[in-house]
Amino acid sequence: DGKDEDLVVNRLEAGEAQAGLVVADRHQHATGAAMHQMARAVKLNPVDGRSLFILGYLCRTMGIQDKAAAALRECMNVAPNSIWQVYANEYLGKIA
């Protein structure tokens, strides 16, 4: 939904290329492309909590609940005591 999308966009740090690609793709309704970009980012840096959170969010948006939950749980594991852990925990609670 739009509220969740706005929340994620507001939480992204400006000026970071990968996040910028995701935001641009998301606003063009190219969620699949955005998800592909984030999966690539996670593969390149598997301990980046922000990328894992965004990947989980995008998977949830596309209805891929199992992958969303896995990415959000991994985010919580690799980024303890970070804002990304807080966000991941929040979104994990929204997965039915």
C-alpha positions as CSV (number, residue, x, y, z in Angstrom):
1,D,0.0,0.0,0.0
2,G,1.0,3.6,-0.5
3,K,1.6,4.3,3.2
4,D,4.2,1.5,3.5
5,E,5.9,2.6,0.2
6,D,6.2,6.2,1.5
7,L,7.6,5.0,4.8
8,V,10.3,3.0,3.1
9,V,11.1,5.8,0.7
10,N,11.4,8.2,3.6
11,R,13.7,5.9,5.4
12,L,16.2,5.5,2.5
13,E,19.3,7.6,2.7
14,A,19.6,10.1,-0.2
15,G,22.6,9.8,-2.6
16,E,23.2,6.1,-2.4
17,A,23.1,4.6,-5.8
18,Q,21.6,1.2,-5.1
19,A,18.8,2.7,-3.0
20,G,18.2,5.3,-5.7
21,L,17.7,2.6,-8.3
22,V,15.2,0.8,-6.1
23,V,13.2,4.0,-5.4
24,A,13.2,4.9,-9.1
25,D,12.1,1.4,-10.1
26,R,9.5,1.3,-7.4
27,H,8.0,4.6,-8.4
28,Q,7.8,3.3,-12.0
29,H,5.8,0.2,-10.7
30,A,8.7,-2.0,-11.7
31,T,8.8,-3.9,-8.4
32,G,10.3,-6.9,-10.0
33,A,13.3,-4.9,-11.3
34,A,13.7,-3.3,-8.0
35,M,13.7,-6.6,-6.3
36,H,16.3,-7.9,-8.7
37,Q,18.5,-4.9,-7.9
38,M,18.2,-5.5,-4.2
39,A,18.9,-9.3,-4.5
40,R,22.0,-8.3,-6.4
41,A,23.0,-5.8,-3.7
42,V,22.5,-8.5,-1.0
43,K,24.6,-11.0,-3.0
44,L,27.4,-8.5,-3.2
45,N,27.2,-7.5,0.5
46,P,25.2,-10.1,2.5
47,V,25.7,-8.2,5.8
48,D,24.1,-5.0,4.6
49,G,21.0,-4.7,6.9
50,R,19.5,-1.9,4.8
51,S,19.6,-4.0,1.6
52,L,18.1,-7.0,3.3
53,F,15.3,-4.9,4.7
54,I,14.5,-3.4,1.3
55,L,14.6,-6.8,-0.3
56,G,12.2,-8.1,2.4
57,Y,9.9,-5.2,1.9
58,L,9.8,-5.6,-1.9
59,C,9.2,-9.4,-1.6
60,R,6.3,-8.6,0.7
61,T,4.9,-6.1,-1.8
62,M,5.0,-8.8,-4.5
63,G,3.3,-11.3,-2.2
64,I,6.4,-13.5,-1.8
65,Q,5.9,-13.9,1.9
66,D,8.4,-16.7,2.5
67,K,11.3,-14.8,0.8
68,A,10.2,-11.6,2.6
69,A,10.3,-13.3,6.0
70,A,13.7,-14.8,5.2
71,A,15.2,-11.5,4.2
72,L,13.7,-9.7,7.2
73,R,15.0,-12.3,9.6
74,E,18.4,-12.2,8.0
75,C,18.4,-8.4,8.4
76,M,17.7,-8.8,12.1
77,N,20.5,-11.3,12.4
78,V,23.2,-9.2,10.5
79,A,22.2,-5.8,11.8
80,P,21.4,-6.2,15.5
81,N,20.8,-3.0,17.4
82,S,20.4,-1.0,14.3
83,I,17.4,0.9,12.8
84,W,17.2,-1.8,10.1
85,Q,16.6,-4.4,12.8
86,V,13.7,-2.3,14.1
87,Y,12.2,-1.9,10.7
88,A,12.6,-5.5,9.8
89,N,10.9,-6.6,13.1
90,E,8.1,-4.2,12.3
91,Y,7.5,-5.6,8.8
92,L,8.0,-9.2,9.8
93,G,5.0,-8.7,12.1
94,K,2.9,-7.7,9.1
95,I,3.5,-10.9,7.2
96,A,0.5,-13.2,7.6
